[in-house]
Structures are given as structure tokens and as C-alpha cells.
Amino acid sequence: MRFSSFLVLWLLAACLAVGFAAADDDDGLIGGGTGYFQIASSPSGGSVYFDGSYEGTTPTIVPVSSTGNPSHHIRITKPGYYDWEQTYSGNPFAGETITIDADLLFIPVTQEPTITIGGDRGYYYISSSPSGANVYFDNSYKGTTPLTVTVYTTGTPGHTISVSLPGYSTWTNYYAGNPSPDQTVYVSASLSPVQNYGSISVDSSPTGAIAVLDGGSSQVTPCTFNNVYPGSHSLYVSKSGYQSKTTSASVTAGRNTQVTVYLSQIPPNTGSLYVVSTPQGAGVYVDGNYYGPAPQIVSGMSTGYHAVRLSLSGFQDWTGSVYVTGGETTRVTQTLTVGPTTQPTYSPGTGGLAISSNPIGAQVYLDNNYLGLTPLTSPAVQAGSHVVLLKLSGYADWQGAVQVNSGQVTPVDATLSPSPTPTKSGPAGPLAVLALGILSAFLLFRRR
């Protein structure tokens, strides 16, 4: 009887330990800057290798750090099928799921080319490097390389052959006429990998300036930024004693973009202000002139005191008198206090945008320029049409065109839609495990 009681207590303790360990394991995959790759294949049951590590068979979910290496190599293998490989650029946001669907190609049994068949047919023997590529013969799918295509020697002369493989540029060639009876035309397609990145080469006059790409990595000119994603990018170029300059560069995959920036020398009796606000994004006004959202550098200021004002929707304006020293940069760092804001004043031909979102805290981009987090008010926006883009982890991007009128504040109220999240079955919760353990212990006790 004592042994039965001891066994019941031991089973209960074991069930509780398993249940809480399962709960801890589940919690380890959530939050903390973790996103997910949901990988499936047709047919399923393929072995998944993610960045060289085995992650199980399809379908499966692979968690990754949203701030980790933004390039991943995915390979899926299955007996009887060609290996499927893809390099994916970028990481999911925290809580976001990126879906990868792979179509596995069955390895056909192809006959070696032969010249013993009839006298009215010819052949095209098509191979590729790498092999396993899809073959389209006169726009008709024929299978994967290597394979043999039979044609009639008296048929329509001239044929177009296309060979394609994911991750490689499509190879296409035209062959005039037809092969002679029993002749085999050998076609070999060498496939070139697709270039996923471009580069930006930056030169400045004078040289030796600091070039900052998209507010992140920096180099000294002349320099080249490699492995840059295609699209529009921002370049900020600065050098002591010269006016800083911001420009944009458009990048195309596989190509280099040349950018030359000409900097104007600052007179010796002028200095600069580097203005930082907490929270960031406050409008920076110096001597009544708007210079953009903080953090902001204001150059070419005369030596002496200048009136500085920081304005951000939902916070009290901050004003102060700051002394600028010629040939130096004076830093102004202020934490704004929550409270009522003053009515902004607008320059001729400008208006304002009052941008809010549900939920709050979304990143705000105006014409691809980052302004801050919602809710915010952006003063001194040029009157006319503008594009507003909102981004928030776990939600789909929101984008809309707005019309800004001179001297008026245009409201923008966006409701963000949640992004689909993965549904992943896991071990039973602690309560279910505990109940199962108690039931097992009770049945064992009854038998004794």
C-alpha cells in the first residue's frame, strides 16, 4: 500500500514537470524579435535544410531572429525528386510568418539519345548546368533536364527552346530548320544565377566625407556599399567645415549605381546645431524656420544665440536659446513633456499632416522619408499630393495618397490589419497533462 501511494505521488510530480516544461518550450518561440518561415512542399514529406541545418520534414515551421542575418538558404530533398533550393533575402518582422511553398519535380526515367528509330524523325537532346531545369519546347512543357525531344524532319522548321530553374535566369535559344532523319541535335544550357543585390559607389567633392546609407552603415568617400537591396535608398554625406547633403540613389539588382555629391564649404564664422528629441520625430525650428524632424543637423548658423523650438503632437513644445560657436557643432538633446501642444505656424505654400493609427506606434513614412511613430503631426509639408506609408510589426503595411492644403492640417486615420500568424500544434498544455497523469494514477491505485 505504501508503494502504491509513493507511485501515485511520483506520477503526479512527473506530470506537472512535463506540463510546465512544455509550457516553457512554447513560450521560448514567442516574442523577443522572433519571426517564422512556414515551409511546405508538394508532395509533402520532404527533408528541410535551413542554412545548412536539418529542420524536419514538410510541412514545418522554422523560427528565426528578426534582426539576424537577412539571407537564408533553403533546401528540400525527397527520394525520387530533384532537390529544391532557394536563397531568401530578408527576415520576417517579430511575430510575422513568411510562407515558402516548394513544388518538387519528379525525376523521370529518360532514354539516352538513339539513332536507331525510323528515317523521318530527328531528335533534340537537351541538358543543362545545373540539371533538373524545366524545358519548354516551342512553349510546350517537356519535362526536366536531361531529356530527349523527338520532332518530325518534315514538320514546321524552326524551334524555340527555353530552360528555366528557380534562382537562375531563363535560358532561351532558337534553332532554325529541323534535324535530318535519325540526327540528334545536342543542346546544352548553362544557367546563370540571378543577382539579388546591387551596389552604390559614392564619391564626394571634397573627398574624405562620411557617407551614411539609410541611416545605418557608414564609410569614408570614395567608397562602395555592397549587397544593397534593389530600390530607392537615402544617402547622407557630411564633412567638417562643409554643408551636409542628403540625396537618394536607385539600385538595380546586379548593377552598380554611381553617386557624386558636391559639398559647399561653410564660412569660418558659422557653426552647426545637432538637435535630438525624445521621443524622436519632433519638428525642429531654428529662428522660426522649420528644418525637419529630429534628429536633425542645422548647418551654416552664425555665431551667437539662436532660438530653438521642438514641436511634437501630444507633447508640450520646448523652446530654448542655444549658443552656436563658429566652426563647431553644438548638440541639443531634449526630452519632451506630455501635454497640450501649441497651434503650429505654417510657411507660405505648406500645411500639416496629423497622422494616427489603430494600433498606435506604427512607423510613418512620407514619400519614402521616415518621420517617426504614430500618433504624430508633421508641420511644414509642401502643399499637394503625398504618399503616406505606415509599418508595424505583426500588421500589414498601410498606404494611402493624401492631399495637403496650404495653411491647413490634413488628418490621416489608418486602421492596420493584422498579418496572418502561424498555427502550430504543440505538446498538450499543463492542465491536460496533469489530468491524464491523475487518471493513470487512479486506475493504477484501483488495480492494487
C-alpha positions as CSV (number, residue, x, y, z in Angstrom):
1,M,0.0,0.0,0.0
2,R,2.9,2.4,0.8
3,F,4.5,1.6,-2.5
4,S,1.2,2.4,-4.3
5,S,0.9,5.8,-2.6
6,F,4.5,6.6,-3.4
7,L,3.9,5.6,-7.1
8,V,0.9,7.9,-7.3
9,L,2.8,10.9,-5.9
10,W,5.7,10.2,-8.2
11,L,3.4,10.1,-11.3
12,L,1.8,13.4,-10.3
13,A,5.2,15.1,-9.9
14,A,6.3,13.8,-13.2
15,C,3.1,15.0,-15.0
16,L,3.5,18.5,-13.5
17,A,7.2,18.7,-14.6
18,V,6.3,17.6,-18.1
19,G,3.4,20.1,-18.4
20,F,5.4,23.1,-17.2
21,A,8.4,22.2,-19.4
22,A,6.0,22.1,-22.4
23,A,4.7,25.5,-21.5
24,D,8.2,26.9,-21.1
25,D,9.2,25.4,-24.5
26,D,6.2,27.1,-26.2
27,D,7.0,30.4,-24.6
28,G,10.5,30.3,-25.9
29,L,9.3,30.7,-29.5
30,I,7.2,33.7,-29.0
31,G,8.3,37.4,-28.9
32,G,11.8,38.5,-28.4
33,G,12.2,39.6,-32.0
34,T,11.3,36.2,-33.4
35,G,9.7,35.6,-36.8
36,Y,8.8,32.4,-38.7
37,F,9.3,30.7,-42.0
38,Q,6.5,28.3,-42.8
39,I,7.9,25.8,-45.3
40,A,5.7,23.4,-47.2
41,S,6.2,21.2,-50.3
42,S,4.2,19.4,-52.9
43,P,4.4,16.5,-52.4
44,S,4.9,16.8,-48.6
45,G,7.4,14.8,-46.5
46,G,10.5,16.5,-48.0
47,S,13.5,16.9,-45.7
48,V,14.1,20.6,-44.9
49,Y,17.6,22.1,-44.6
50,F,17.6,25.7,-43.4
51,D,21.0,27.5,-43.6
52,G,22.6,24.0,-43.6
53,S,20.7,22.7,-40.5
54,Y,18.1,19.9,-40.7
55,E,14.7,21.2,-39.6
56,G,12.4,18.2,-40.1
57,T,10.1,17.3,-42.9
58,T,7.5,19.4,-44.7
59,P,5.3,21.0,-43.6
60,T,7.3,22.6,-40.8
61,I,7.9,26.0,-39.2
62,V,11.4,27.4,-38.6
63,P,11.8,30.3,-36.1
64,V,14.4,33.0,-36.9
65,S,15.6,36.2,-35.2
66,S,14.1,39.2,-37.0
67,T,17.4,41.1,-36.5
68,G,19.6,38.2,-37.6
69,N,21.4,37.5,-40.9
70,P,18.9,38.7,-43.6
71,S,19.9,36.0,-46.1
72,H,18.8,32.3,-45.8
73,H,19.4,29.2,-47.9
74,I,16.6,26.7,-48.0
75,R,17.0,23.2,-49.5
76,I,14.3,20.5,-49.7
77,T,15.2,16.9,-50.6
78,K,13.0,13.8,-51.3
79,P,13.8,10.5,-52.8
80,G,12.7,10.3,-56.4
81,Y,12.5,14.1,-56.8
82,Y,15.1,16.7,-57.7
83,D,16.4,18.8,-54.9
84,W,14.7,22.2,-54.5
85,E,16.8,25.1,-53.4
86,Q,16.2,28.8,-52.9
87,T,18.0,31.7,-51.3
88,Y,15.6,34.1,-49.5
89,S,16.7,37.6,-48.8
90,G,15.3,39.3,-45.7
91,N,13.9,38.4,-42.3
92,P,10.3,38.4,-41.0
93,F,9.3,41.1,-38.5
94,A,8.8,39.9,-34.9
95,G,5.7,37.7,-35.0
96,E,5.4,37.7,-38.8
97,T,5.3,34.5,-40.8
98,I,6.8,34.1,-44.3
99,T,5.4,31.2,-46.3
100,I,7.6,29.2,-48.6
101,D,5.9,26.7,-51.0
102,A,8.1,24.3,-53.0
103,D,7.0,22.3,-56.0
104,L,9.2,19.2,-56.1
105,L,9.9,17.9,-59.6
106,F,9.7,14.1,-60.1
107,I,12.8,12.6,-61.7
108,P,11.7,11.0,-65.0
109,V,13.3,8.0,-66.5
110,T,14.6,9.3,-69.8
111,Q,16.1,7.2,-72.6
112,E,19.6,8.1,-73.8
113,P,19.5,9.6,-77.3
114,T,19.4,7.0,-80.0
115,I,19.8,7.0,-83.8
116,T,18.1,3.7,-84.5
117,I,14.5,4.9,-84.8
118,G,12.9,5.3,-88.3
119,G,14.1,7.7,-91.0
120,D,11.5,10.5,-90.7
121,R,12.3,11.7,-87.2
122,G,15.1,13.7,-85.6
123,Y,16.0,14.5,-82.0
124,Y,17.0,17.3,-79.7
125,Y,19.0,16.1,-76.6
126,I,18.7,18.9,-74.0
127,S,20.9,19.2,-70.9
128,S,21.6,22.0,-68.5
129,S,24.1,23.0,-65.8
130,P,22.8,22.7,-63.2
131,S,20.5,19.8,-64.2
132,G,16.9,19.4,-63.2
133,A,15.7,22.5,-65.1
134,N,12.3,22.8,-66.7
135,V,12.3,22.5,-70.5
136,Y,9.8,24.3,-72.8
137,F,10.0,23.3,-76.4
138,D,8.0,25.7,-78.7
139,N,6.2,26.9,-75.5
140,S,5.2,23.3,-74.6
141,Y,6.5,21.8,-71.3
142,K,8.5,18.7,-72.0
143,G,10.0,17.8,-68.5
144,T,13.3,18.4,-66.8
145,T,16.9,18.1,-68.0
146,P,18.4,16.0,-69.3
147,L,15.8,14.7,-71.8
148,T,15.2,14.0,-75.5
149,V,12.6,15.7,-77.6
150,T,11.5,14.0,-80.9
151,V,10.5,16.0,-83.9
152,Y,9.4,15.2,-87.5
153,T,12.0,16.1,-90.0
154,T,9.3,17.3,-92.4
155,G,7.5,19.3,-89.7
156,T,7.4,23.0,-89.2
157,P,11.0,24.2,-89.4
158,G,12.5,26.2,-86.5
159,H,12.1,25.6,-82.8
160,T,12.5,27.8,-79.7
161,I,13.9,26.0,-76.6
162,S,13.6,27.6,-73.1
163,V,15.3,26.2,-70.0
164,S,14.4,27.6,-66.5
165,L,15.2,26.9,-62.9
166,P,14.3,28.8,-59.7
167,G,17.1,31.1,-58.7
168,Y,18.6,31.2,-62.2
169,S,18.0,33.4,-65.3
170,T,15.9,31.7,-68.0
171,W,18.0,30.4,-70.9
172,T,16.3,30.7,-74.4
173,N,17.6,29.9,-77.9
174,Y,16.2,29.5,-81.4
175,Y,17.2,26.6,-83.7
176,A,16.4,27.1,-87.4
177,G,15.2,24.2,-89.5
178,N,14.8,20.6,-88.4
179,P,17.3,17.8,-87.7
180,S,17.9,15.3,-90.5
181,P,16.5,11.8,-90.3
182,D,18.0,10.0,-87.3
183,Q,20.1,13.1,-86.4
184,T,20.4,14.2,-82.8
185,V,21.0,17.9,-82.1
186,Y,22.7,18.4,-78.7
187,V,21.5,21.4,-76.7
188,S,23.5,22.5,-73.6
189,A,22.1,25.3,-71.5
190,S,24.5,27.0,-69.0
191,L,22.2,28.7,-66.4
192,S,23.4,31.9,-64.7
193,P,22.4,32.6,-61.0
194,V,20.0,35.6,-60.5
195,Q,21.7,38.6,-58.9
196,N,19.6,39.6,-55.8
197,Y,21.7,42.6,-54.8
198,G,23.2,45.7,-56.3
199,S,25.8,48.3,-55.1
200,I,26.3,52.0,-54.6
201,S,29.6,53.8,-55.2
202,V,29.8,57.2,-53.6
203,D,32.3,59.9,-54.4
204,S,32.3,63.4,-52.9
205,S,33.9,66.8,-53.6
206,P,36.0,67.2,-51.5
207,T,36.8,63.5,-50.7
208,G,37.1,62.2,-47.1
209,A,33.5,62.8,-46.3
210,I,31.3,60.5,-44.2
211,A,28.6,58.7,-46.3
212,V,25.7,57.1,-44.3
213,L,23.4,54.7,-46.2
214,D,19.8,54.6,-45.0
215,G,20.8,56.0,-41.6
216,G,22.8,52.8,-40.9
217,S,26.2,51.8,-42.2
218,S,28.8,54.5,-42.9
219,Q,32.0,54.7,-44.9
220,V,34.6,57.4,-45.9
221,T,34.4,58.6,-49.5
222,P,35.2,57.5,-52.1
223,C,33.6,54.2,-51.1
224,T,31.2,51.4,-52.3
225,F,28.3,49.9,-50.4
226,N,27.9,46.3,-51.5
227,N,24.9,43.8,-51.1
228,V,22.3,46.6,-51.3
229,Y,18.7,45.6,-51.9
230,P,17.1,46.9,-55.1
231,G,15.0,50.0,-54.8
232,S,15.4,53.6,-53.6
233,H,17.9,54.4,-50.8
234,S,18.9,57.5,-48.9
235,L,22.5,58.8,-48.6
236,Y,23.6,61.4,-46.1
237,V,27.1,62.9,-46.7
238,S,28.8,65.2,-44.3
239,K,32.3,66.6,-43.7
240,S,33.6,69.0,-41.1
241,G,33.6,72.6,-42.4
242,Y,31.1,71.8,-45.2
243,Q,27.3,71.9,-45.5
244,S,25.9,68.3,-45.1
245,K,23.8,67.0,-48.0
246,T,21.1,64.3,-48.4
247,T,20.4,62.6,-51.7
248,S,18.8,59.4,-53.0
249,A,20.1,56.5,-55.1
250,S,18.1,53.9,-57.1
251,V,19.6,50.4,-57.0
252,T,19.1,47.6,-59.6
253,A,20.0,44.0,-58.9
254,G,23.3,43.0,-60.4
255,R,24.4,46.6,-61.2
256,N,26.4,49.4,-59.6
257,T,24.9,52.9,-59.1
258,Q,27.4,55.8,-59.2
259,V,26.6,58.8,-56.9
260,T,28.7,62.0,-56.7
261,V,28.0,64.6,-54.0
262,Y,29.3,68.2,-54.1
263,L,29.6,69.8,-50.7
264,S,29.6,73.5,-50.1
265,Q,32.2,75.0,-47.7
266,I,30.8,76.6,-44.6
267,P,32.2,80.1,-43.9
268,P,34.6,80.1,-40.9
269,N,32.3,82.2,-38.7
270,T,29.4,79.8,-38.8
271,G,28.6,76.6,-36.9
272,S,26.0,73.8,-36.7
273,L,23.3,72.5,-34.4
274,Y,22.6,68.8,-33.9
275,V,19.1,68.5,-32.4
276,V,17.8,65.3,-30.8
277,S,14.4,64.8,-29.2
278,T,12.9,62.1,-27.0
279,P,10.6,60.8,-28.5
280,Q,12.2,61.2,-31.8
281,G,10.4,62.9,-34.8
282,A,9.8,66.3,-33.2
283,G,9.7,69.2,-35.7
284,V,12.9,71.3,-35.4
285,Y,12.5,75.1,-35.7
286,V,15.5,77.4,-35.5
287,D,14.9,81.2,-35.5
288,G,11.3,80.4,-36.7
289,N,12.4,78.3,-39.7
290,Y,11.5,74.6,-40.0
291,Y,14.4,72.2,-40.7
292,G,12.7,68.8,-40.5
293,P,12.1,66.1,-37.9
294,A,14.6,65.3,-35.1
295,P,17.3,64.1,-35.1
296,Q,18.4,66.9,-37.4
297,I,21.6,68.8,-38.3
298,V,21.2,72.5,-39.0
299,S,24.3,73.9,-40.6
300,G,25.5,77.4,-41.6
301,M,24.4,79.1,-38.4
302,S,26.0,82.4,-37.5
303,T,28.0,82.6,-34.3
304,G,25.8,83.6,-31.3
305,Y,22.5,82.7,-29.7
306,H,19.7,81.2,-31.7
307,A,16.0,80.4,-30.8
308,V,15.3,76.6,-31.0
309,R,11.8,75.1,-30.7
310,L,10.8,71.4,-30.7
311,S,7.2,70.6,-31.5
312,L,5.5,67.1,-31.5
313,S,1.8,66.2,-31.4
314,G,0.7,65.1,-27.9
315,F,3.7,66.8,-26.2
316,Q,4.4,70.3,-24.9
317,D,6.6,72.5,-27.2
318,W,10.1,73.0,-26.0
319,T,11.9,76.3,-26.6
320,G,15.3,77.5,-25.7
321,S,18.2,79.8,-26.6
322,V,21.3,78.0,-27.8
323,Y,24.7,79.5,-28.4
324,V,26.4,78.4,-31.6
325,T,30.2,78.6,-31.9
326,G,31.9,79.1,-35.2
327,G,33.5,76.0,-36.8
328,E,31.8,73.7,-34.2
329,T,28.7,71.6,-33.9
330,T,26.5,72.2,-30.8
331,R,24.4,69.3,-29.6
332,V,20.8,70.0,-28.3
333,T,19.1,67.0,-26.6
334,Q,15.7,67.4,-25.0
335,T,13.0,65.1,-23.6
336,L,9.6,66.4,-24.3
337,T,6.8,66.5,-21.7
338,V,3.4,65.0,-22.4
339,G,0.7,67.8,-22.6
340,P,-1.1,70.2,-24.9
341,T,0.6,71.4,-28.0
342,T,0.6,74.9,-29.5
343,Q,-1.0,75.7,-32.8
344,P,1.8,75.4,-35.4
345,T,2.5,78.2,-37.8
346,Y,2.9,77.4,-41.5
347,S,5.2,78.9,-44.1
348,P,3.5,80.0,-47.4
349,G,2.6,77.0,-49.6
350,T,2.8,74.5,-46.7
351,G,0.3,72.7,-44.5
352,G,0.4,69.9,-41.9
353,L,-0.4,66.2,-41.5
354,A,-1.9,64.8,-38.3
355,I,-1.3,61.0,-38.6
356,S,-2.8,58.5,-36.3
357,S,-3.2,54.7,-36.4
358,N,-5.0,51.9,-34.7
359,P,-3.0,50.4,-33.0
360,I,-0.6,53.3,-32.3
361,G,3.2,53.1,-32.6
362,A,3.4,52.5,-36.4
363,Q,6.4,53.8,-38.3
364,V,5.4,56.7,-40.6
365,Y,7.0,57.3,-44.0
366,L,6.0,60.4,-46.0
367,D,7.1,60.0,-49.7
368,N,9.5,57.2,-48.5
369,N,11.0,59.6,-45.9
370,Y,10.8,58.3,-42.2
371,L,9.0,60.8,-39.9
372,G,8.5,59.0,-36.6
373,L,5.9,56.9,-34.8
374,T,2.1,57.4,-34.7
375,P,0.5,59.5,-33.5
376,L,2.4,62.5,-34.8
377,T,1.9,65.8,-36.5
378,S,4.2,66.8,-39.3
379,P,4.2,70.5,-39.9
380,A,5.6,72.4,-43.0
381,V,4.6,69.8,-45.5
382,Q,4.6,71.1,-49.1
383,A,1.0,71.6,-50.3
384,G,0.0,69.0,-52.9
385,S,-0.4,65.2,-53.2
386,H,1.8,62.9,-51.0
387,V,2.0,59.2,-50.2
388,V,1.8,58.1,-46.6
389,L,3.1,54.6,-45.6
390,L,2.6,53.0,-42.2
391,K,4.5,49.9,-41.0
392,L,4.0,48.0,-37.7
393,S,5.4,44.5,-36.8
394,G,2.6,41.9,-36.9
395,Y,0.4,44.0,-39.2
396,A,0.1,44.5,-42.9
397,D,1.5,47.8,-44.4
398,W,-1.0,50.6,-44.9
399,Q,-0.5,53.1,-47.7
400,G,-2.6,56.0,-49.0
401,A,-2.4,59.2,-51.0
402,V,-3.3,62.4,-49.2
403,Q,-3.8,65.9,-50.4
404,V,-2.2,68.7,-48.2
405,N,-3.7,72.1,-48.4
406,S,-1.8,75.3,-47.6
407,G,-2.2,76.6,-44.1
408,Q,-4.4,73.6,-43.0
409,V,-3.8,70.4,-41.1
410,T,-4.9,67.2,-43.0
411,P,-5.9,64.3,-40.7
412,V,-4.9,60.7,-41.7
413,D,-6.5,58.0,-39.6
414,A,-5.4,54.5,-40.5
415,T,-6.7,51.1,-39.2
416,L,-4.0,48.4,-39.6
417,S,-5.0,44.8,-40.4
418,P,-3.1,42.0,-38.5
419,S,-0.8,39.8,-40.6
420,P,-1.7,36.1,-40.6
421,T,0.2,34.2,-37.8
422,P,1.2,30.6,-37.9
423,T,-0.9,28.0,-36.2
424,K,1.4,25.3,-34.8
425,S,0.3,22.3,-32.9
426,G,2.5,21.6,-29.8
427,P,2.5,19.4,-26.8
428,A,-0.5,19.3,-24.5
429,G,-0.9,22.1,-22.0
430,P,0.0,21.6,-18.4
431,L,-3.7,21.1,-17.3
432,A,-4.3,18.3,-19.9
433,V,-1.1,16.5,-18.9
434,L,-2.0,16.8,-15.2
435,A,-5.4,15.4,-15.8
436,L,-4.0,12.5,-17.8
437,G,-1.5,11.8,-15.0
438,I,-4.1,11.8,-12.3
439,L,-6.4,9.4,-14.3
440,S,-3.5,7.0,-14.8
441,A,-2.5,7.1,-11.2
442,F,-6.1,6.5,-10.1
443,L,-6.5,3.5,-12.4
444,L,-3.3,2.0,-11.1
445,F,-4.3,2.5,-7.5
446,R,-7.7,0.8,-8.1
447,R,-6.0,-2.2,-9.6
448,R,-3.8,-2.7,-6.5
